[in-house]
Amino acid sequence: MKVKSSRGIFLSIVAMLCIAGMDATGKLLVQTYPIVQIMAVRFATFFIIVMLIASLKGDLKQVRSNIWGTQVLRSLLLVVEVTVFILAFSMMPLADVHAIATMAPLFAMLMAGWFLGEKVDRRSWIAVAIGFIGALIIIRPGLGILSWYVVIPISGAILWASYQVLSRHVSQFDSSATTVFYTAFIGLIVFGGLAPFNWVDPTFIGWQLLILNGLFGAMGHYLLIKALTYARASTLQPFNYTLLFWAIAIGFFIFGEFPDGFTILGAIIVLSAGIYTSDAGRRMSGLSLIASKKEFNFIRKFSNKIT
C-alpha cells in the first residue's frame, strides 16, 4: 500500500509540472488567441492522444464506462471549473484569485471524508493548513474590501476539489484510460462547439504553442487521474501545492521572473508541509519520537545517579 501511495504522490508531482507548463504556454497564447480556441485545441490534442493509445493497445472497448453518468458529470465539472476561473480572472486580480484557489485542497479533503469515506488524519490536516499558509506567503494577496466577486473563485476551488474527488471515485469502477477518454471527449465537445465562433488563424509558431499546450494539459490530467488510482484524494492534496514550485522555476527560466525572499520562504513552507505528511515524514517523526524517549531515559538515569 505504501509503495502504491508513493507512486501516486510521484505521479501527482509530475502532473503539477505538466500543468505548470500548460499554464506557461497558455500565458503566451492568451496574448494573441481567444481562450475558447486555446481550450478547444488543448482538448482536441488530448482526445487524439487518448484514441491513439487505445488504438495501439488494440482495445477501443476500454473507453466504455460502467458509470458513464458520473464520468460525464465529472468531465462537465472540469469544463465549468475552467470557465469559472476564466471569469474570475476577468473580474479580479490574478493574485487574489490564486489566493482563494489554494482553498481547494481543504475542500477536497472534506469531500473525500464525506463522500468517499476516506479517513483524514491529523497530519494531513496540519500539512494542508501549513501549505495554505505557505501559498499565501508566496502570492501575498491584497484582497482589500471583500465583495460578492470572491464567490466566483471560491466556486472554482469547490469545483476543482469536486473534480478530483469524483476522479478518485470513478477509479474504483473504470480504468484510468476510460476516465481520461471522458475528460477529453466532453471537453472537446463543449469547447469545440464554441471555437468556430471565437477563432483566430494561428501562425506556424502559434500552432506549435497550441499543440504543446495541449500536450502539457493531456499529460497533466492523465497523470493526475492515474495518481488517484494509487493514492487517496486526501493524501495527494498537500502535493498539489508543488504546482507553485514549478511555476516559480518556469517563471524564472522562461519569463525571467526571479522570486523574492517571501516567495522562497513560502516555497520552503509548502515543501515542508508535503514532507510532513509523506511516508518519509512519518518515519522521520517516528525516529525523532524514539530518539526523544531515549534522551529522556538517559537524562532520568543520569539525574538519578547524581542525586
C-alpha positions in Angstrom: 0.0 0.0 0.0 2.8 2.4 0.9 4.5 1.7 -2.4 1.3 2.5 -4.3 0.8 5.7 -2.3 4.4 6.8 -3.1 3.8 6.1 -6.7 0.6 8.2 -6.6 2.5 11.1 -4.9 5.2 11.0 -7.5 2.7 11.0 -10.4 0.9 13.9 -8.7 4.1 15.9 -8.5 4.9 15.3 -12.2 1.3 16.2 -13.1 1.7 19.5 -11.4 4.9 20.1 -13.5 2.8 19.4 -16.7 0.1 21.8 -15.5 2.7 24.5 -14.8 4.0 24.0 -18.4 0.4 24.2 -19.7 -0.1 27.5 -17.7 3.2 28.9 -19.1 2.3 28.2 -22.7 -1.2 29.4 -22.1 0.2 32.7 -20.7 2.0 33.1 -24.0 -1.0 32.1 -26.2 -3.7 34.2 -24.4 -2.0 37.4 -25.6 -3.0 36.5 -29.2 -5.7 33.9 -29.2 -9.1 33.6 -27.6 -9.3 31.3 -24.5 -12.0 29.2 -26.1 -9.8 28.5 -29.1 -6.9 27.5 -26.8 -9.1 25.2 -24.8 -10.5 23.6 -28.0 -7.1 22.8 -29.3 -6.0 21.5 -25.9 -8.9 19.1 -25.6 -8.6 18.1 -29.3 -4.9 17.2 -28.7 -5.9 15.4 -25.5 -8.6 13.4 -27.4 -6.3 12.4 -30.3 -3.7 11.1 -27.8 -6.3 9.1 -25.9 -7.6 7.5 -29.1 -4.1 6.8 -30.4 -3.1 5.0 -27.2 -6.3 3.0 -27.3 -5.7 2.0 -30.9 -2.1 1.0 -30.3 -3.3 -1.3 -27.4 -5.9 -2.7 -29.8 -8.7 -2.3 -27.4 -11.0 0.6 -28.1 -13.6 -1.1 -25.8 -11.6 0.2 -22.8 -13.3 3.6 -23.3 -16.6 2.1 -22.2 -17.6 3.1 -18.7 -19.5 1.3 -16.0 -20.7 4.6 -14.6 -20.9 6.8 -17.6 -23.3 9.3 -15.9 -20.7 10.0 -13.2 -18.0 10.3 -15.8 -19.9 12.9 -17.8 -20.7 14.8 -14.6 -17.0 14.8 -13.6 -15.9 16.0 -17.0 -18.5 18.7 -17.1 -17.3 19.9 -13.7 -13.8 20.4 -15.2 -15.3 22.4 -18.1 -17.3 24.6 -15.8 -14.3 25.0 -13.4 -12.1 26.3 -16.2 -14.8 28.7 -17.3 -15.4 29.9 -13.7 -11.7 30.7 -13.2 -11.6 32.5 -16.6 -14.5 34.6 -15.4 -12.7 35.2 -12.1 -9.5 36.4 -13.8 -11.5 38.9 -15.8 -13.1 40.4 -12.7 -10.4 40.1 -10.0 -6.6 40.5 -9.7 -4.7 37.3 -10.5 -3.1 37.1 -7.1 -6.4 37.3 -5.3 -7.9 34.5 -7.4 -4.9 32.3 -6.8 -5.1 33.0 -3.0 -8.7 31.8 -2.9 -8.0 28.9 -5.2 -5.5 27.5 -2.6 -8.5 26.6 -0.5 -9.2 23.7 -3.0 -7.2 21.1 -1.1 -9.1 21.8 2.1 -12.4 21.4 0.2 -11.1 18.1 -1.4 -10.1 16.7 2.0 -13.6 17.5 3.4 -15.3 15.9 0.4 -13.1 12.9 0.4 -14.1 12.3 4.0 -17.8 12.9 3.5 -18.4 11.3 0.1 -15.6 8.7 -0.2 -15.3 7.7 3.4 -11.6 8.4 3.5 -10.1 8.9 6.9 -8.4 12.3 7.1 -5.8 12.1 9.8 -4.4 14.9 11.9 -1.1 15.0 10.0 -2.9 15.6 6.7 -5.0 18.5 8.2 -1.9 20.1 9.6 0.0 19.6 6.3 -2.7 21.3 4.2 -3.0 24.1 6.7 0.7 24.7 6.6 0.7 24.5 2.8 -2.1 27.0 2.7 -0.1 29.5 4.8 2.9 29.0 2.5 0.8 29.6 -0.5 -0.4 32.9 0.9 3.1 34.0 1.7 4.1 33.3 -1.9 1.3 35.2 -3.6 0.8 37.8 -0.8 -2.7 38.9 -2.0 -4.2 42.2 -1.2 -7.9 41.4 -1.1 -9.0 44.8 0.2 -12.7 45.1 0.8 -14.4 41.8 0.1 -17.3 41.7 -2.4 -19.5 39.2 -3.9 -16.8 38.6 -6.6 -15.0 36.3 -4.2 -17.8 33.8 -4.6 -16.6 33.1 -8.1 -13.1 31.8 -7.3 -14.4 30.0 -4.2 -16.9 28.2 -6.5 -14.0 27.4 -8.8 -12.0 25.9 -5.9 -15.0 23.8 -4.9 -15.4 22.6 -8.5 -11.8 21.7 -8.8 -11.9 19.8 -5.5 -15.1 18.0 -6.6 -13.5 17.0 -9.9 -10.5 15.4 -8.1 -12.8 13.6 -5.6 -15.0 12.3 -8.4 -11.9 11.2 -10.3 -10.9 9.1 -7.3 -14.5 7.7 -7.1 -14.7 6.6 -10.7 -11.2 5.0 -10.4 -12.9 2.3 -8.4 -15.2 1.3 -11.3 -13.4 2.3 -14.5 -9.8 2.2 -15.8 -7.7 5.4 -16.0 -8.0 5.1 -19.8 -11.8 5.3 -19.6 -11.6 8.3 -17.3 -9.1 10.1 -19.5 -11.3 9.4 -22.5 -14.4 11.1 -21.0 -12.3 14.0 -19.8 -11.0 14.7 -23.3 -14.2 13.9 -25.1 -16.6 16.1 -23.1 -14.1 19.0 -23.1 -13.7 18.7 -26.9 -17.5 18.7 -27.5 -18.1 21.8 -25.3 -15.1 23.9 -26.4 -15.0 22.5 -29.9 -18.6 23.7 -30.4 -17.7 27.2 -29.3 -14.3 27.6 -31.0 -15.6 28.3 -34.6 -17.3 31.5 -33.2 -14.1 32.6 -31.5 -11.3 31.6 -33.9 -8.1 33.4 -34.9 -6.0 31.8 -37.6 -2.7 30.7 -35.9 0.8 31.2 -37.3 3.2 28.3 -37.5 4.7 29.2 -34.1 1.2 29.7 -32.8 0.2 26.1 -33.9 3.3 24.8 -32.2 2.4 26.5 -28.9 -1.2 25.4 -29.1 -0.2 21.8 -29.6 2.4 22.0 -26.9 -0.2 23.5 -24.6 -2.5 20.6 -25.4 0.3 18.0 -24.8 1.0 19.5 -21.4 -2.7 19.5 -20.5 -3.2 15.9 -21.6 -0.2 14.6 -19.7 -1.2 16.7 -16.6 -4.7 15.4 -16.5 -3.7 11.8 -17.3 -1.0 11.6 -14.6 -3.4 13.2 -12.0 -6.1 10.7 -12.8 -3.5 7.9 -12.7 -2.2 9.2 -9.4 -5.7 9.0 -7.9 -5.8 5.3 -8.7 -2.8 4.7 -6.5 -3.4 7.1 -3.6 -6.3 8.6 -1.7 -7.5 12.0 -2.7 -6.8 13.4 0.8 -3.2 12.0 0.6 -2.4 13.8 -2.6 -3.8 17.2 -1.7 -0.7 18.7 0.0 1.4 17.7 -3.0 -0.8 19.8 -5.3 1.0 22.8 -3.8 4.1 21.7 -5.7 2.5 23.5 -8.6 3.8 26.7 -7.0 7.4 25.4 -7.1 7.1 24.5 -10.8 5.5 27.9 -11.6 8.4 29.7 -9.8 11.0 27.7 -11.8 9.3 28.1 -15.1 8.7 31.8 -14.4 12.4 32.3 -13.8 13.8 30.4 -16.8 11.2 31.4 -19.4 9.9 34.8 -18.2 12.9 36.0 -16.2 10.8 36.4 -13.1 13.2 36.0 -10.1 11.4 35.0 -6.9 11.9 37.3 -3.9 12.6 36.3 -0.3 9.0 35.9 0.6 8.4 33.6 -2.3 11.3 31.4 -1.4 10.1 31.4 2.3 6.6 30.3 1.2 8.0 27.6 -1.1 10.1 26.2 1.8 7.0 26.1 4.0 5.0 24.3 1.2 7.7 21.7 0.7 7.9 21.2 4.5 4.1 20.5 4.5 4.5 17.9 1.8 7.3 16.2 3.6 5.5 16.2 6.9 2.5 14.3 5.5 4.6 11.9 3.4 5.6 8.4 4.5 9.2 9.7 4.8 8.0 12.4 7.1 6.1 9.9 9.2 9.2 7.7 9.5 11.3 10.7 10.5 8.7 11.8 13.1 8.7 8.3 14.5 12.5 8.2 14.7 12.5 11.6 16.4 10.0 10.3 18.9 12.2 7.2 19.6 15.2 9.4 19.9 13.4 11.7 22.3 12.4 8.8 24.5 16.0 7.5 24.6 17.2 11.0 25.5 14.6 11.3 28.3 15.5 7.9 29.7 19.2 8.8 29.6 18.6 12.1 31.4 16.5 10.4 34.0 19.1 7.7 34.7 21.8 10.3 34.9 19.9 12.5 37.3 19.2 9.5 39.5 23.0 8.8 39.7 24.0 12.3 40.6 21.2 12.6 43.3 
